[in-house]
Amino acid sequence: MTLTAPPFELPPPAPDDQDARPVSPIFQPPFMDSASRDADPVLDVTLLAEARRIEAARGLGLGRPFPTASRSAPLGSSTTRSGQGGPGFDKAALRRRAEQRLAPDHGPNLDYPTDALGPLADACRALVAGLQVRPALAGQSLLASAALLTQSIANVRTLEAVKPLSLYLLTIGESGDGKSAVDSVAQAAIQARQRNEARAYRAELEAIAQSPPGESAAIPPREPYRIARDGTVEGLRRSFLQGVPSQGVFTAEAAAVLTGYGMSRDNRAKTAATFNGLWDDGEVSVARGTAGRIQLYDRRLSLHWMLQPEAAQDTLLDPLLANIGFWPRFLLAWPEPALPRRAQRWRADQDPLIGDYWRACNRLLAQALGEDCGGLRVLEPSPEALKLAGAFFERMERQAKGRGARLRDIKPFAVRLTEQAFRIAGVLTVFDHGETTRLEAEALRQGMALASYALETWRGVFGERDVQDARAGALKLYAWLLEQPNARANERAMLRIGPKTLRTESRRDAALATLEQAWLVYRDGAHWGAITHLDGQANSA
């Protein structure tokens, strides 16, 4: 994200600021000339402390350089020390702005393993060329659609048990990066089938409604819907009870899901537990006093949630969802923002590679869905695949557990990676070979490559604990500043009465450096104040 300097005016020192130090030359007010700085030996110490703060932020990857010329403005306007004309600023809006500015701009700069998509690779390249999108964006949509189509056809034997081919995928991309366009092509065959079946379903319901009185009541048909754009846990339970046993929730606007009732702070654990159970073995089990009991077995659910970075912050970094295994079940992609596009015509229905992909989808759609997904054939790994999986599993265990383990900070993700690789390999195998019951080593290598890409992306979100801690401390300090008189406080006061986790100079200074680099605070000697403007360029984040 690119931030511009807010047009606030640095307030003058308060009359009672006896211990206020001169402002560093880096962020000097215009009324302090070079002679004044040279004459004051305290400035050397101040400059050193300032430099350390900036270096601390940049060392954590939090530095955002701003033009030094715009850091201060001439005094004399009616702004208060808090950066606006009165104390009635919107604290909630300011906290949201701070969360946006301190959020990572994008995930780690990783090359997406397009070749590992196997039978989906050509369609991915066609989407990248035709829609001018990032390969990870196209790959995630294609893999999600393939999972929805194959999860009702087969299961896969992993090192530990027989598991569904269901996949949960999460893709983070900015508005305008092509999320909806990619999804519409990837799902085109499924959506066309769903529309046709929905017409037949409505016609059958109308025929039942118009049947003469006295005739034996006909059993209404089951709902044919495979894809939902949004869904609560309660809605999914009802949909599985009345509809087909293999479904998916695919949306390019997942903010509606993550900010809805089901993912509110009071309901996240319950919602996550339901999704976890469906991913594990496809069971739906709930007993309520008013609604009675719902007990369903062998259901299949795949998810693909696409959302913008700002909408991901609240839930993506929620330790509860990571620790109970919700996010570790998701394959994450966070590609760089799309490059400026060229003006070109491209029609998916005239691209032969997309045509091949759609024909493969229709071949799988032609297989009838049963009452449930029990008794599916099992993909058995070859001896070479088992050997490969065993080595991969042990490597993940070593890297996730023990002292000095490289992946210890994302252990819940790493220990599930072998199963993720098996699932992906199963999806690609069934999509490509249809009736086979054998999982070859090459398919497993492809699954390992795609799963490892997702793990490295998660590592960029969860694995840099020092960056996370600095951001968390900065947000705590900023919220505390907003509660102080005029949204400002002395450095020593921060150590005495500030947030408990920041009552050391090193942590305090790291938080201040983080906030300063994000243009959320200003410095006035030994005092720091929150920038409370929410108008104009001050809001850009």
C-alpha positions as CSV (number, residue, x, y, z in Angstrom):
1,M,0.0,0.0,0.0
2,T,1.2,3.5,-0.6
3,L,0.6,6.2,2.0
4,T,1.0,9.9,1.6
5,A,1.8,12.4,4.3
6,P,-1.3,13.7,6.0
7,P,-1.7,17.5,6.0
8,F,-1.5,17.9,9.8
9,E,0.4,20.5,11.6
10,L,2.9,19.6,14.3
11,P,1.7,21.1,17.5
12,P,3.9,23.3,19.7
13,P,5.3,21.9,23.0
14,A,3.0,22.2,25.9
15,P,3.9,24.7,28.6
16,D,4.4,22.0,31.1
17,D,6.7,19.9,28.9
18,Q,9.8,20.6,31.0
19,D,11.4,17.4,29.9
20,A,10.7,17.7,26.2
21,R,13.7,17.0,24.1
22,P,14.3,18.9,20.8
23,V,12.9,17.2,17.8
24,S,15.2,15.1,15.6
25,P,16.6,16.9,12.5
26,I,15.0,14.1,10.5
27,F,11.6,15.3,11.4
28,Q,12.4,18.8,12.4
29,P,9.8,21.6,12.4
30,P,10.6,24.4,9.9
31,F,11.3,26.9,12.6
32,M,14.4,25.0,13.8
33,D,17.4,26.0,11.7
34,S,20.7,24.2,11.4
35,A,22.5,26.6,13.7
36,S,20.0,25.8,16.5
37,R,20.5,22.1,16.0
38,D,24.3,22.4,16.0
39,A,24.2,24.4,19.2
40,D,22.3,21.7,21.1
41,P,24.2,18.6,22.1
42,V,21.1,16.8,23.1
43,L,20.2,16.5,19.5
44,D,22.9,13.9,18.9
45,V,21.4,11.6,21.5
46,T,17.9,12.2,20.1
47,L,19.0,11.6,16.5
48,L,20.6,8.3,17.6
49,A,17.4,7.2,19.3
50,E,15.4,8.2,16.3
51,A,17.6,6.3,13.9
52,R,17.4,3.2,16.1
53,R,13.6,3.4,16.0
54,I,13.5,3.7,12.3
55,E,16.1,0.9,11.9
56,A,14.1,-1.3,14.2
57,A,11.0,-0.9,12.0
58,R,12.8,-1.4,8.8
59,G,14.6,-4.4,10.1
60,L,11.2,-6.0,10.8
61,G,10.1,-5.3,7.3
62,L,7.7,-2.6,8.6
63,G,9.5,0.5,7.2
64,R,7.5,2.7,4.9
65,P,9.7,5.6,3.6
66,F,7.9,8.9,3.4
67,P,9.2,12.2,2.0
68,T,10.8,14.0,4.9
69,A,9.9,17.4,3.5
70,S,6.3,16.7,4.2
71,R,6.6,15.4,7.7
72,S,6.0,18.7,9.3
73,A,4.0,21.8,8.3
74,P,4.0,25.5,9.4
75,L,2.3,26.1,12.6
76,G,-0.5,28.5,13.2
77,S,-3.7,26.8,12.3
78,S,-6.4,25.8,14.7
79,T,-5.5,22.1,15.0
80,T,-5.1,20.7,18.4
81,R,-2.3,18.5,19.6
82,S,-4.2,15.4,18.6
83,G,-4.1,16.5,15.0
84,Q,-7.7,17.8,14.7
85,G,-9.8,20.6,15.9
86,G,-11.4,18.8,18.9
87,P,-11.5,15.7,21.1
88,G,-14.5,14.1,19.4
89,F,-12.6,12.0,16.9
90,D,-13.9,8.6,15.8
91,K,-11.7,6.2,17.7
92,A,-13.2,3.1,16.0
93,A,-12.5,4.5,12.6
94,L,-8.9,5.4,13.6
95,R,-8.3,1.9,14.9
96,R,-9.6,0.4,11.6
97,R,-7.2,2.7,9.7
98,A,-4.3,1.6,11.9
99,E,-5.2,-2.0,11.3
100,Q,-5.2,-1.4,7.5
101,R,-1.9,0.5,7.5
102,L,-0.1,-2.1,9.6
103,A,-1.4,-5.0,7.6
104,P,1.1,-6.7,5.2
105,D,0.8,-5.4,1.6
106,H,0.9,-8.9,0.1
107,G,2.1,-12.3,0.7
108,P,5.6,-13.6,0.2
109,N,7.0,-13.2,-3.4
110,L,6.8,-16.9,-4.4
111,D,6.7,-18.4,-7.9
112,Y,3.5,-20.4,-8.3
113,P,4.2,-24.0,-9.4
114,T,1.9,-23.9,-12.5
115,D,3.4,-27.2,-13.9
116,A,2.3,-29.0,-10.7
117,L,-1.3,-28.5,-11.7
118,G,-0.9,-31.4,-14.1
119,P,-4.2,-31.7,-16.1
120,L,-5.2,-28.2,-15.0
121,A,-1.9,-26.5,-16.0
122,D,-2.8,-25.7,-19.6
123,A,-6.1,-24.1,-18.6
124,C,-4.2,-22.1,-16.0
125,R,-1.8,-20.8,-18.6
126,A,-4.8,-19.9,-20.9
127,L,-6.5,-17.9,-18.1
128,V,-3.2,-16.1,-17.2
129,A,-2.7,-15.1,-20.9
130,G,-6.3,-14.4,-21.7
131,L,-7.4,-12.6,-18.5
132,Q,-3.9,-11.2,-17.6
133,V,-4.1,-12.5,-14.0
134,R,-1.5,-14.0,-11.7
135,P,-1.0,-17.7,-12.1
136,A,-1.8,-18.4,-8.4
137,L,-5.2,-16.7,-8.8
138,A,-6.1,-18.9,-11.8
139,G,-4.6,-22.1,-10.2
140,Q,-6.6,-21.8,-7.0
141,S,-9.9,-21.4,-8.9
142,L,-9.2,-24.3,-11.2
143,L,-8.1,-26.5,-8.3
144,A,-11.2,-25.6,-6.3
145,S,-13.6,-26.5,-9.1
146,A,-11.7,-29.8,-9.7
147,A,-12.1,-30.7,-6.1
148,L,-15.8,-30.1,-6.2
149,L,-16.1,-32.3,-9.2
150,T,-13.9,-35.2,-7.9
151,Q,-14.8,-35.3,-4.2
152,S,-18.0,-37.2,-4.9
153,I,-16.2,-39.8,-7.1
154,A,-13.3,-41.1,-5.0
155,N,-11.4,-40.9,-1.7
156,V,-7.6,-41.2,-1.2
157,R,-5.6,-43.4,1.2
158,T,-3.1,-41.3,3.0
159,L,-0.4,-42.5,5.4
160,E,-2.9,-42.6,8.3
161,A,-6.4,-43.2,6.9
162,V,-8.8,-42.9,3.9
163,K,-9.6,-39.2,3.4
164,P,-12.0,-37.2,1.2
165,L,-10.7,-35.3,-1.8
166,S,-12.4,-32.1,-0.5
167,L,-10.1,-29.0,-0.5
168,Y,-10.4,-25.7,1.3
169,L,-8.7,-22.8,-0.5
170,L,-8.3,-19.2,0.4
171,T,-7.1,-16.6,-2.1
172,I,-6.2,-13.0,-1.2
173,G,-6.1,-10.4,-4.0
174,E,-6.8,-6.8,-4.5
175,S,-9.9,-5.4,-6.1
176,G,-9.5,-5.4,-9.9
177,D,-7.0,-8.3,-9.9
178,G,-9.5,-10.6,-11.8
179,K,-10.9,-12.8,-9.0
180,S,-14.5,-12.8,-10.4
181,A,-13.4,-13.2,-14.0
182,V,-11.2,-16.2,-13.2
183,D,-13.9,-17.9,-11.1
184,S,-16.6,-17.5,-13.8
185,V,-14.4,-19.4,-16.3
186,A,-13.3,-22.1,-13.8
187,Q,-16.9,-22.7,-12.7
188,A,-18.6,-22.3,-16.1
189,A,-19.4,-25.9,-16.7
190,I,-20.6,-26.5,-13.1
191,Q,-22.8,-23.4,-13.2
192,A,-24.4,-24.3,-16.5
193,R,-25.2,-27.7,-15.2
194,Q,-26.7,-26.2,-12.0
195,R,-28.9,-23.8,-14.0
196,N,-30.3,-26.6,-16.1
197,E,-31.0,-28.8,-13.1
198,A,-32.5,-25.9,-11.2
199,R,-35.0,-25.4,-14.0
200,A,-36.0,-29.1,-13.9
201,Y,-36.3,-28.9,-10.1
202,R,-38.6,-25.9,-10.2
203,A,-40.7,-27.6,-12.9
204,E,-41.1,-30.7,-10.9
205,L,-42.1,-28.7,-7.8
206,E,-44.8,-26.9,-9.9
207,A,-46.1,-30.2,-11.2
208,I,-46.4,-31.5,-7.6
209,A,-48.2,-28.3,-6.5
210,Q,-50.7,-28.6,-9.4
211,S,-51.5,-32.3,-8.9
212,P,-55.2,-32.9,-8.2
213,P,-56.3,-33.1,-4.5
214,G,-56.7,-36.7,-3.3
215,E,-53.7,-38.1,-5.2
216,S,-51.0,-39.5,-3.1
217,A,-48.6,-36.9,-2.1
218,A,-45.4,-37.0,-4.2
219,I,-42.1,-36.9,-2.6
220,P,-40.4,-33.6,-3.5
221,P,-37.2,-33.9,-5.3
222,R,-33.9,-33.0,-3.6
223,E,-32.4,-29.6,-4.3
224,P,-29.8,-29.8,-7.1
225,Y,-27.5,-26.9,-6.1
226,R,-23.8,-27.7,-5.9
227,I,-22.3,-24.2,-5.5
228,A,-23.4,-21.5,-3.0
229,R,-21.9,-17.9,-3.0
230,D,-22.4,-17.5,0.7
231,G,-23.5,-19.7,3.5
232,T,-23.9,-20.0,7.2
233,V,-23.3,-23.3,9.1
234,E,-27.0,-23.6,9.7
235,G,-27.7,-23.0,6.0
236,L,-25.2,-25.6,5.0
237,R,-26.7,-28.2,7.3
238,R,-30.1,-27.6,5.8
239,S,-28.7,-27.7,2.3
240,F,-27.0,-31.1,2.9
241,L,-30.2,-32.4,4.5
242,Q,-32.4,-31.4,1.5
243,G,-29.9,-31.3,-1.3
244,V,-27.1,-33.2,-3.0
245,P,-24.3,-34.7,-0.9
246,S,-21.4,-32.9,-2.7
247,Q,-21.4,-29.1,-2.5
248,G,-19.1,-26.1,-2.4
249,V,-19.1,-22.5,-1.2
250,F,-17.2,-20.5,-3.8
251,T,-17.2,-16.7,-3.6
252,A,-15.1,-13.9,-4.9
253,E,-16.4,-11.7,-2.1
254,A,-15.6,-13.8,1.0
255,A,-15.7,-10.7,3.2
256,A,-19.4,-11.4,3.4
257,V,-18.7,-14.8,4.9
258,L,-15.9,-13.7,7.2
259,T,-17.8,-10.7,8.6
260,G,-21.2,-12.4,8.8
261,Y,-23.0,-13.8,11.9
262,G,-21.3,-17.2,11.6
263,M,-17.8,-15.8,11.9
264,S,-18.5,-13.2,14.5
265,R,-16.3,-13.5,17.6
266,D,-19.0,-15.3,19.5
267,N,-19.6,-17.9,16.8
268,R,-16.2,-18.5,15.2
269,A,-15.3,-21.5,17.2
270,K,-18.7,-23.3,16.5
271,T,-18.5,-22.4,12.7
272,A,-14.9,-23.5,12.5
273,A,-15.7,-26.8,14.2
274,T,-18.4,-27.6,11.7
275,F,-16.1,-26.9,8.7
276,N,-13.4,-28.9,10.3
277,G,-15.7,-31.9,10.7
278,L,-16.8,-31.7,7.1
279,W,-13.2,-31.5,5.9
280,D,-12.1,-34.5,8.0
281,D,-14.8,-37.1,7.3
282,G,-17.9,-35.4,5.9
283,E,-20.1,-35.8,9.0
284,V,-22.8,-33.3,10.0
285,S,-24.0,-33.9,13.5
286,V,-26.1,-31.4,15.6
287,A,-28.8,-31.8,18.2
288,R,-30.9,-28.8,19.2
289,G,-33.8,-28.6,21.5
290,T,-36.0,-26.7,19.1
291,A,-34.8,-28.1,15.7
292,G,-34.3,-31.7,16.7
293,R,-31.3,-33.7,15.6
294,I,-29.5,-33.7,12.2
295,Q,-27.2,-36.6,11.6
296,L,-25.7,-37.0,8.2
297,Y,-22.7,-39.0,7.1
298,D,-20.4,-39.0,4.0
299,R,-21.1,-35.4,2.8
300,R,-18.4,-33.6,0.9
301,L,-17.7,-29.9,1.0
302,S,-15.0,-27.8,-0.8
303,L,-14.5,-24.1,-0.2
304,H,-12.8,-21.4,-2.2
305,W,-12.9,-18.0,-0.5
306,M,-11.4,-15.0,-2.3
307,L,-11.1,-11.7,-0.6
308,Q,-9.2,-8.5,-0.4
309,P,-6.3,-8.0,2.1
310,E,-8.2,-5.5,4.2
311,A,-11.1,-7.9,4.8
312,A,-8.8,-10.7,5.9
313,Q,-7.1,-9.0,8.8
314,D,-9.6,-9.7,11.7
315,T,-10.0,-13.4,11.1
316,L,-6.7,-14.3,9.3
317,L,-4.6,-13.5,12.3
318,D,-7.0,-14.8,14.9
319,P,-5.0,-17.3,17.0
320,L,-8.2,-19.3,17.8
321,L,-8.8,-20.2,14.2
322,A,-5.2,-21.2,13.7
323,N,-4.9,-23.2,17.0
324,I,-8.1,-25.2,16.5
325,G,-7.0,-26.2,13.0
326,F,-9.4,-24.1,10.9
327,W,-6.9,-22.1,8.8
328,P,-4.4,-25.0,8.7
329,R,-7.0,-26.9,6.6
330,F,-6.8,-24.1,3.9
331,L,-4.5,-23.9,1.0
332,L,-3.5,-20.2,0.8
333,A,-2.4,-18.1,-2.1
334,W,-1.6,-14.4,-1.8
335,P,-0.2,-13.4,-5.2
336,E,1.3,-10.0,-5.9
337,P,-1.1,-7.4,-7.3
338,A,-1.8,-7.7,-11.0
339,L,0.3,-5.8,-13.5
340,P,-1.4,-3.1,-15.7
341,R,-3.3,-4.9,-18.3
342,R,-3.2,-4.5,-22.1
343,A,-6.3,-3.9,-24.2
344,Q,-7.0,-7.2,-25.8
345,R,-9.9,-9.4,-26.8
346,W,-10.2,-12.9,-25.4
347,R,-13.1,-15.2,-25.4
348,A,-12.9,-18.3,-23.1
349,D,-15.4,-20.2,-25.3
350,Q,-13.0,-19.8,-28.3
351,D,-9.9,-20.9,-26.5
352,P,-9.1,-24.6,-27.2
353,L,-7.4,-25.1,-23.9
354,I,-10.4,-23.8,-22.0
355,G,-12.6,-26.0,-24.2
356,D,-10.6,-29.1,-23.2
357,Y,-11.0,-28.1,-19.5
358,W,-14.7,-27.7,-19.8
359,R,-15.1,-31.0,-21.6
360,A,-13.2,-32.7,-18.7
361,C,-15.6,-31.0,-16.2
362,N,-18.7,-32.2,-18.1
363,R,-17.3,-35.8,-18.2
364,L,-17.2,-35.7,-14.4
365,L,-20.5,-33.9,-14.1
366,A,-22.1,-36.7,-16.1
367,Q,-21.5,-39.2,-13.2
368,A,-24.7,-39.3,-11.1
369,L,-24.6,-38.3,-7.5
370,G,-25.8,-40.8,-5.0
371,E,-27.8,-40.3,-1.8
372,D,-24.4,-39.8,0.0
373,C,-20.7,-40.1,-0.8
374,G,-20.3,-43.4,1.0
375,G,-18.7,-46.4,-0.6
376,L,-16.6,-44.4,-3.0
377,R,-13.6,-46.0,-4.6
378,V,-10.3,-45.4,-2.9
379,L,-7.1,-44.2,-4.6
380,E,-4.3,-46.5,-3.4
381,P,-0.8,-44.9,-3.5
382,S,1.9,-46.9,-5.3
383,P,4.9,-48.2,-3.4
384,E,7.0,-45.3,-4.9
385,A,4.3,-42.8,-3.8
386,L,4.3,-44.2,-0.3
387,K,8.1,-44.0,0.0
388,L,7.9,-40.4,-1.3
389,A,5.1,-39.5,1.2
390,G,7.0,-41.0,4.1
391,A,10.1,-39.0,3.5
392,F,8.0,-35.8,3.1
393,F,6.1,-36.5,6.3
394,E,9.2,-37.0,8.3
395,R,10.8,-33.8,6.9
396,M,7.7,-31.8,7.9
397,E,7.8,-33.4,11.4
398,R,11.4,-32.4,11.9
399,Q,10.9,-28.9,10.6
400,A,7.8,-28.3,12.7
401,K,8.8,-29.8,16.0
402,G,11.8,-29.6,18.3
403,R,14.1,-26.8,19.3
404,G,15.1,-24.5,16.5
405,A,12.6,-26.0,14.1
406,R,12.2,-23.8,11.0
407,L,8.4,-24.3,10.8
408,R,7.7,-24.3,14.5
409,D,5.7,-21.1,14.4
410,I,3.3,-22.7,11.8
411,K,3.3,-26.2,13.2
412,P,-0.5,-26.8,12.8
413,F,0.0,-26.0,9.1
414,A,3.1,-28.1,8.6
415,V,1.9,-31.3,10.3
416,R,-1.1,-31.4,7.9
417,L,0.9,-30.8,4.8
418,T,1.3,-34.5,3.8
419,E,-2.5,-35.0,3.9
420,Q,-3.0,-31.9,1.9
421,A,-0.5,-33.2,-0.7
422,F,-2.4,-36.5,-0.9
423,R,-5.7,-34.8,-1.3
424,I,-4.4,-32.5,-4.1
425,A,-2.8,-35.5,-5.8
426,G,-6.1,-37.4,-5.7
427,V,-8.0,-34.5,-7.2
428,L,-5.6,-34.2,-10.1
429,T,-5.6,-38.0,-10.6
430,V,-9.4,-38.3,-10.8
431,F,-9.7,-35.2,-13.0
432,D,-7.2,-36.6,-15.4
433,H,-7.7,-40.4,-15.4
434,G,-11.3,-40.9,-14.4
435,E,-11.8,-44.5,-13.3
436,T,-8.3,-45.3,-12.0
437,T,-7.7,-46.5,-8.5
438,R,-4.0,-46.0,-8.3
439,L,-2.2,-42.8,-7.1
440,E,1.2,-42.5,-8.7
441,A,4.3,-40.8,-7.3
442,E,4.2,-38.1,-10.0
443,A,0.8,-36.9,-8.9
444,L,2.0,-36.9,-5.3
445,R,5.0,-34.8,-6.3
446,Q,2.6,-32.3,-7.8
447,G,0.5,-32.3,-4.7
448,M,3.6,-31.7,-2.6
449,A,4.6,-28.8,-4.7
450,L,1.2,-27.1,-4.5
451,A,0.9,-27.8,-0.8
452,S,4.4,-26.5,-0.1
453,Y,3.6,-23.2,-2.0
454,A,0.6,-22.8,0.3
455,L,2.7,-23.5,3.4
456,E,5.3,-20.9,2.5
457,T,2.5,-18.4,1.9
458,W,1.1,-19.2,5.3
459,R,4.6,-18.8,6.7
460,G,4.6,-15.3,5.4
461,V,1.4,-14.5,7.3
462,F,2.0,-16.4,10.5
463,G,5.6,-17.4,10.6
464,E,7.3,-14.0,11.1
465,R,6.6,-13.7,14.8
466,D,8.8,-10.7,15.3
467,V,6.9,-8.8,12.7
468,Q,3.6,-10.0,14.1
469,D,4.6,-9.0,17.7
470,A,5.7,-5.5,16.5
471,R,2.4,-4.9,14.7
472,A,0.4,-6.2,17.6
473,G,2.3,-4.0,20.0
474,A,1.9,-1.0,17.8
475,L,-1.8,-1.5,17.6
476,K,-2.1,-1.8,21.4
477,L,0.0,1.4,21.9
478,Y,-2.1,3.3,19.3
479,A,-5.4,2.3,20.9
480,W,-3.9,3.3,24.3
481,L,-2.8,6.7,22.9
482,L,-6.3,7.4,21.6
483,E,-7.6,7.1,25.2
484,Q,-5.1,9.6,26.6
485,P,-5.9,13.3,26.9
486,N,-5.5,14.9,23.5
487,A,-4.5,11.5,22.2
488,R,-0.9,12.1,23.3
489,A,1.5,10.8,26.0
490,N,5.0,11.1,27.4
491,E,7.5,8.3,26.7
492,R,8.1,7.7,30.4
493,A,4.3,7.5,30.9
494,M,4.2,4.7,28.4
495,L,6.6,2.7,30.5
496,R,4.7,3.4,33.7
497,I,1.0,3.2,32.7
498,G,1.0,2.1,29.1
499,P,0.1,-1.4,27.8
500,K,1.7,-3.9,30.1
501,T,3.4,-5.8,27.2
502,L,5.2,-2.6,26.1
503,R,6.7,-1.5,29.4
504,T,10.3,-1.9,28.3
505,E,12.2,0.6,26.2
506,S,12.9,-1.8,23.4
507,R,9.3,-2.9,23.0
508,R,8.0,0.6,23.4
509,D,10.5,2.0,20.8
510,A,9.7,-0.8,18.3
511,A,6.0,0.0,18.6
512,L,6.6,3.7,18.2
513,A,8.8,3.1,15.2
514,T,6.2,0.9,13.6
515,L,3.5,3.5,14.1
516,E,5.7,6.4,12.9
517,Q,6.6,4.6,9.7
518,A,2.9,4.0,9.0
519,W,2.1,7.7,9.6
520,L,-0.1,7.0,12.6
521,V,1.8,9.1,15.2
522,Y,3.8,12.3,15.4
523,R,6.6,13.2,17.8
524,D,6.9,16.3,19.8
525,G,10.0,16.1,22.0
526,A,9.5,13.3,24.5
527,H,5.8,13.3,23.7
528,W,4.0,11.2,21.0
529,G,0.6,11.9,19.7
530,A,-1.9,9.9,17.6
531,I,-2.6,11.4,14.1
532,T,-6.4,11.6,14.1
533,H,-7.1,13.1,10.7
534,L,-9.6,11.0,8.7
535,D,-10.1,13.4,5.8
536,G,-8.4,13.7,2.5
537,Q,-5.0,12.0,1.9
538,A,-4.7,11.3,5.6
539,N,-7.1,8.4,5.0
540,S,-5.4,6.8,2.2
541,A,-4.1,3.4,3.1
